[in-house]
Amino acid sequence: MKKRFNKVKSIVYAILAALYMTVVNAEMVLADTDTSAVTKPLDNLKTLVVAIIGAIGVIILAKNVMEFAQAYQGADSSTMNSALKGIVAGVMMAAISSVLTLLGF
């Protein structure tokens, strides 16, 4: 029993010593709150990537609208279905910047 008490006591002392060293040796960090030097290049990269995705989306949208028109004229339901999926994907890609703005990015 005494052995167990000594073991618990040594663990408690170790925890208290660690807490004491953490509190006593804590230093105040003085950092500049202006983070634009770090975030500005990332914002520029995000804008570029979103613009590229939007441009590709417009191209995909135009291609699939033409494909849908040809499939409708030929009454090909399989190609119409595929073209409609492409149209939806193109709209999603073209509207990515609006969606990201709504989400707060």
NORWOGI-V241221 format. One record per pair of residues at least 24 apart in sequence whose ideal C-beta (glycine too) atoms are under 8 Angstrom apart, sorted by sequence separation. I is the first residue (numbers start at 1). J is the second residue. D is the distance in whole Angstrom. If there is no record, write none. Layout:
I	J	D
I	J	D
This chain:
61	86	8
64	89	8
60	86	6
61	87	6
64	90	6
63	90	8
62	90	8
60	89	6
61	90	3
60	90	4
61	91	6
59	90	8
57	89	8
58	90	7
61	93	8
57	90	5
60	93	6
61	94	6
57	91	7
57	92	7
58	93	8
57	93	3
58	94	5
56	93	6
57	94	4
57	95	7
54	93	7
57	96	7
53	93	6
54	94	5
54	95	8
54	96	6
53	96	5
54	97	6
50	96	6
51	97	8
50	97	5
50	100	6
46	105	8
